[in-house]
């Protein structure tokens, strides 16, 4: 049997939204109950490069025994690429049969990462936000923001999605594209205007310094902090946002503590106790409470984990195999 190789175009064409959400929920529940393995990644960097934006290679490993699969994602994170008009991140996900070690699939990570990230946000938002949420603020206007707008539009009956960017032109371009898809988007003049009275707020920028403070938020808001790369120097939320939250959920405690500047800064400032952090799988599994009052602030802080890539790659592979999609190659005779 060969290895099925799948491009980002294949991923975009094959994904089934509810199927992907179910796959992600399954692995998060398995992680919460000790039936999956998710180690913190160890970035590889030039020992002489001390700058916060120096390139790194991040191997992301995951193992889901109940699915009989393990996965390896190799992420090249090069923030300086943005200055050259190139992608800041490139990645490939390889999926393996746990019992035989056979490489089942090689998947380009560009679309897979973007789509699984937005799907994980939608999953967490369904679990933590008020079910009657009608207004979303997106701080950021890139491809990840567009994907989040589409994901949350599927998950909630929304009246308005407000998009803010440091570039007003990019915010307008993003909202024009979303409206063309039938999504009720408007450009916001400032981050504060976007967030004001919003039910759901998503931060989707690779910002070195916080762009969201507690004073900007309405009671009962749910915040998704998603944009920061897996680097401790990057942070989108001021610690005060965490201080007012009734629930702070992450995709993995171990990974969040290793890689999230948001979480580490909040704990270091005293705004958040490390013991108060829960995993979203624990909420989904009913092991810890989620939102218990419409007035509570809730947070989902995500830097992404390998189990999400495993679940997404498995979902796409199953659909590709049924459709005969992708290219079969033999990498071991």
C-alpha positions as CSV (number, residue, x, y, z in Angstrom):
1,X,0.0,0.0,0.0
2,X,1.3,3.5,-0.9
3,X,1.2,6.8,0.7
4,X,-1.5,9.3,-0.3
5,X,-0.2,12.8,-0.8
6,X,-2.7,15.7,-0.5
7,X,-2.3,19.3,-1.5
8,X,-3.9,22.3,0.2
9,X,-6.4,22.4,-2.7
10,X,-7.3,18.8,-2.0
11,X,-7.8,19.7,1.7
12,X,-10.1,22.6,0.9
13,X,-12.1,20.5,-1.5
14,X,-12.5,17.5,0.7
15,X,-13.2,18.9,4.2
16,X,-16.6,18.3,5.7
17,X,-17.2,20.9,8.4
18,X,-19.3,18.9,10.9
19,X,-17.2,15.8,10.4
20,X,-14.0,17.9,11.1
21,X,-15.6,19.3,14.3
22,X,-16.5,15.8,15.5
23,X,-13.0,14.6,14.8
24,X,-11.4,17.4,16.7
25,X,-13.8,17.0,19.6
26,X,-13.0,13.3,19.8
27,X,-9.2,13.8,20.2
28,X,-9.7,16.6,22.7
29,X,-11.9,14.3,24.8
30,X,-9.3,11.5,24.5
31,X,-6.6,13.9,25.6
32,X,-8.7,15.0,28.6
33,X,-9.3,11.4,29.7
34,X,-5.7,10.1,29.2
35,X,-6.4,8.2,26.0
36,X,-4.2,10.3,23.8
37,X,-0.6,11.5,24.0
38,X,0.3,15.1,23.3
39,X,3.9,16.2,24.3
40,X,5.0,19.8,24.2
41,X,7.0,20.5,21.1
42,X,10.7,21.4,21.4
43,X,11.6,24.1,18.9
44,X,14.9,23.8,17.1
45,X,16.7,27.2,16.8
46,X,20.2,28.4,15.9
47,X,21.8,28.7,19.3
48,X,23.4,32.0,18.3
49,X,20.1,33.6,17.3
50,X,18.6,35.4,20.3
51,X,16.0,37.6,18.6
52,X,12.4,36.9,19.3
53,X,11.6,36.5,15.6
54,X,14.5,34.3,14.6
55,X,13.5,31.2,12.5
56,X,12.6,28.0,14.2
57,X,11.7,24.5,13.2
58,X,9.0,23.0,15.4
59,X,8.4,19.2,15.3
60,X,4.8,18.5,16.6
61,X,4.2,14.9,17.6
62,X,0.9,13.3,18.6
63,X,-0.5,9.8,19.2
64,X,-4.1,8.7,19.3
65,X,-4.2,5.0,20.2
66,X,-8.0,4.7,19.9
67,X,-7.6,5.8,16.3
68,X,-4.5,3.6,15.8
69,X,-2.6,6.6,14.5
70,X,0.3,8.8,15.2
71,X,1.3,12.0,13.4
72,X,4.3,14.2,12.9
73,X,3.9,17.8,11.8
74,X,7.1,19.7,10.9
75,X,6.4,23.4,11.2
76,X,9.0,26.0,9.9
77,X,8.2,29.2,11.7
78,X,10.0,32.2,10.2
79,X,8.3,35.5,11.2
80,X,10.7,37.6,9.1
81,X,9.3,36.1,6.0
82,X,6.4,38.6,6.3
83,X,8.7,41.4,5.4
84,X,9.6,39.6,2.2
85,X,6.0,38.9,1.3
86,X,6.4,35.2,2.0
87,X,4.4,32.9,4.3
88,X,5.6,33.1,7.9
89,X,4.9,29.5,8.4
90,X,5.2,26.4,6.3
91,X,4.4,22.9,7.4
92,X,3.8,19.3,6.3
93,X,1.8,16.7,8.3
94,X,2.6,13.0,8.0
95,X,0.1,10.4,9.3
96,X,1.1,6.9,10.3
97,X,-0.6,3.6,11.3
98,X,0.5,3.0,14.9
99,X,0.6,-0.8,14.6
100,X,2.7,-1.1,11.5
101,X,4.4,2.3,11.2
102,X,3.2,2.6,7.7
103,X,3.1,6.2,6.4
104,X,-0.5,6.6,5.3
105,X,-0.5,10.2,4.1
106,X,1.5,13.3,3.6
107,X,-0.6,16.5,3.7
108,X,0.5,20.0,2.9
109,X,-0.1,22.0,6.1
110,X,-1.1,25.4,4.7
111,X,-4.9,24.9,4.4
112,X,-5.0,22.0,6.9
113,X,-3.6,24.3,9.7
114,X,-5.8,27.2,8.8
115,X,-9.0,25.2,8.7
116,X,-8.4,23.0,11.7
117,X,-7.5,26.1,13.7
118,X,-10.8,27.8,12.9
119,X,-12.7,24.6,13.5
120,X,-11.1,24.2,16.9
121,X,-12.1,27.8,17.7
122,X,-15.6,27.1,16.6
123,X,-15.7,23.9,18.8
124,X,-14.5,25.8,21.8
125,X,-16.8,28.7,21.2
126,X,-19.8,26.4,21.0
127,X,-18.7,25.0,24.4
128,X,-18.0,28.3,26.2
129,X,-19.8,31.2,24.5
130,X,-23.4,32.2,25.2
131,X,-25.6,30.2,22.8
132,X,-27.5,33.4,21.9
133,X,-24.3,35.2,20.7
134,X,-25.0,37.4,17.7
135,X,-22.0,39.7,17.3
136,X,-18.3,38.7,16.6
137,X,-15.2,40.9,16.6
138,X,-12.2,39.8,14.6
139,X,-8.9,41.6,15.4
140,X,-7.0,40.7,12.3
141,X,-7.9,40.5,8.6
142,X,-5.7,37.8,7.1
143,X,-6.6,34.3,5.8
144,X,-7.0,33.0,9.4
145,X,-9.5,35.7,10.1
146,X,-11.5,34.9,7.0
147,X,-11.6,31.3,8.0
148,X,-12.7,32.2,11.5
149,X,-15.5,34.3,10.1
150,X,-16.8,31.5,8.0
151,X,-16.5,29.0,10.9
152,X,-18.3,31.1,13.4
153,X,-21.0,32.0,10.8
154,X,-21.7,28.3,10.5
155,X,-21.7,27.8,14.3
156,X,-24.0,30.7,15.3
157,X,-26.8,32.8,13.9
158,X,-24.8,36.0,13.6
159,X,-26.1,39.5,13.0
160,X,-22.7,41.1,12.4
161,X,-19.0,40.3,12.2
162,X,-16.7,43.3,12.8
163,X,-13.2,43.1,11.3
164,X,-10.4,45.3,12.4
165,X,-6.8,45.5,11.1
166,X,-4.0,47.9,11.5
167,X,-4.4,48.4,7.8
168,X,-7.8,49.9,7.0
169,X,-7.5,48.7,3.4
170,X,-7.0,45.1,4.4
171,X,-10.0,45.3,6.8
172,X,-12.2,46.6,3.9
173,X,-10.9,44.0,1.5
174,X,-11.6,41.3,4.0
175,X,-15.1,42.5,4.7
176,X,-15.8,42.9,1.0
177,X,-14.8,39.3,0.4
178,X,-16.9,38.0,3.4
179,X,-20.0,39.9,2.2
180,X,-19.6,38.3,-1.2
181,X,-19.9,35.0,0.6
182,X,-23.1,36.1,2.3
183,X,-21.4,36.7,5.7
184,X,-22.6,39.9,7.4
185,X,-19.2,41.6,7.9
186,X,-18.3,45.3,8.5
187,X,-15.0,47.0,8.8
188,X,-14.3,48.6,12.2
189,X,-12.3,51.8,12.6
190,X,-10.5,50.6,15.7
191,X,-10.0,47.6,17.8
192,X,-12.0,49.2,20.6
193,X,-14.9,49.9,18.2
194,X,-14.8,46.3,16.9
195,X,-14.9,44.8,20.4
196,X,-17.5,47.1,21.9
197,X,-20.5,45.1,23.1
198,X,-19.3,42.1,21.0
199,X,-20.4,38.6,22.2
200,X,-17.4,36.8,20.8
201,X,-14.0,38.3,20.3
202,X,-11.2,36.6,18.3
203,X,-7.6,37.9,18.3
204,X,-5.9,36.7,15.1
205,X,-2.6,38.7,14.9
206,X,1.0,37.7,15.3
207,X,1.5,40.6,17.8
208,X,4.5,41.0,20.0
209,X,2.5,43.2,22.4
210,X,-1.1,42.9,23.6
211,X,-3.9,44.4,21.5
212,X,-6.8,43.5,23.8
213,X,-7.4,44.8,27.3
214,X,-10.1,44.0,29.9
215,X,-11.6,47.5,29.7
216,X,-12.6,46.9,26.1
217,X,-14.8,43.9,26.8
218,X,-18.5,43.7,27.5
219,X,-19.9,41.5,30.3
220,X,-20.5,37.9,29.2
221,X,-18.0,38.0,26.3
222,X,-16.1,34.9,25.1
223,X,-12.6,35.5,23.9
224,X,-10.6,33.3,21.5
225,X,-6.9,34.1,21.6
226,X,-5.6,32.4,18.5
227,X,-3.1,34.5,16.6
228,X,0.1,34.2,18.6
229,X,2.6,31.7,17.1
230,X,4.2,29.1,19.5
231,X,6.7,31.6,20.9
232,X,6.7,33.0,24.4
233,X,7.6,36.5,23.3
234,X,4.3,37.0,21.5
235,X,1.1,38.0,23.3
236,X,-2.3,39.4,22.2
237,X,-4.1,39.7,25.5
238,X,-3.2,41.9,28.5
239,X,-3.0,39.9,31.7
240,X,-6.1,41.8,33.0
241,X,-8.3,39.9,30.5
242,X,-7.4,36.7,32.2
243,X,-8.0,38.2,35.6
244,X,-11.7,38.8,34.8
245,X,-12.3,35.4,33.3
246,X,-14.4,32.7,35.0
247,X,-13.0,30.1,32.7
248,X,-9.6,29.9,31.0
249,X,-9.4,27.0,28.6
250,X,-6.4,25.9,26.5
251,X,-6.0,23.1,24.0
252,X,-3.3,21.5,26.1
253,X,-1.9,22.7,29.5
254,X,1.5,21.3,28.7
255,X,1.7,22.9,25.3
256,X,0.2,26.2,26.5
257,X,2.7,26.5,29.3
258,X,5.6,25.7,26.9
259,X,4.6,28.0,24.1
260,X,1.9,30.6,25.0
261,X,3.1,34.1,25.8
262,X,-0.5,35.0,26.8
263,X,-0.7,32.3,29.4
264,X,2.8,32.7,30.8
265,X,2.5,36.5,31.1
266,X,-0.8,36.2,32.9
267,X,0.6,33.7,35.4
268,X,3.7,35.8,35.9
269,X,1.7,38.9,36.6
270,X,-0.5,37.1,39.1
271,X,-3.6,37.7,37.0
272,X,-4.0,33.9,36.5
273,X,-3.2,30.9,38.7
274,X,-1.6,28.1,36.8
275,X,-4.0,25.7,38.6
276,X,-7.0,27.6,37.3
277,X,-6.2,26.7,33.6
278,X,-8.4,23.9,32.2
279,X,-8.3,22.0,28.9
280,X,-11.1,22.4,26.4
281,X,-11.4,18.6,26.3
282,X,-12.2,18.6,30.0
283,X,-15.0,21.0,29.4
284,X,-16.3,18.9,26.5
285,X,-16.1,15.8,28.6
286,X,-17.9,17.4,31.6
287,X,-14.9,16.9,33.9
288,X,-14.8,20.7,34.7
289,X,-17.6,23.3,34.4
290,X,-17.7,25.7,31.4
291,X,-19.7,28.8,31.4
292,X,-22.1,28.9,34.4
293,X,-23.5,32.4,34.0
294,X,-24.4,34.6,31.1
295,X,-22.4,37.4,32.7
296,X,-19.1,35.5,32.9
297,X,-16.1,36.1,30.7
298,X,-14.6,33.0,29.2
299,X,-11.4,32.5,27.3
300,X,-10.0,29.9,24.9
301,X,-6.3,30.4,24.4
302,X,-4.8,28.2,21.6
303,X,-1.4,27.8,20.1
304,X,-2.5,24.7,18.2
305,X,-1.5,21.1,19.0
306,X,-0.4,18.1,17.0
307,X,-3.5,16.1,17.9
308,X,-5.6,18.7,16.0
309,X,-3.4,18.1,12.9
310,X,-3.8,14.3,13.4
311,X,-7.6,14.5,13.6
312,X,-7.8,16.8,10.6
313,X,-5.4,14.7,8.5
314,X,-7.3,11.6,9.4
315,X,-10.6,13.2,8.5
316,X,-9.3,14.4,5.1
317,X,-7.6,11.1,4.4
318,X,-10.8,9.1,4.9
319,X,-12.7,11.4,2.5
320,X,-9.8,11.3,0.0
321,X,-9.7,7.6,0.0
322,X,-13.4,7.3,-0.6
323,X,-13.2,9.8,-3.4
324,X,-10.0,8.5,-4.9
325,X,-8.4,11.9,-4.4
326,X,-4.8,12.8,-4.0
327,X,-1.7,11.2,-5.5
328,X,-0.5,7.8,-4.4
329,X,3.3,7.4,-4.1
330,X,5.5,4.5,-2.9
331,X,8.1,5.7,-0.6
332,X,9.2,2.2,0.6
333,X,9.3,-0.8,-1.7
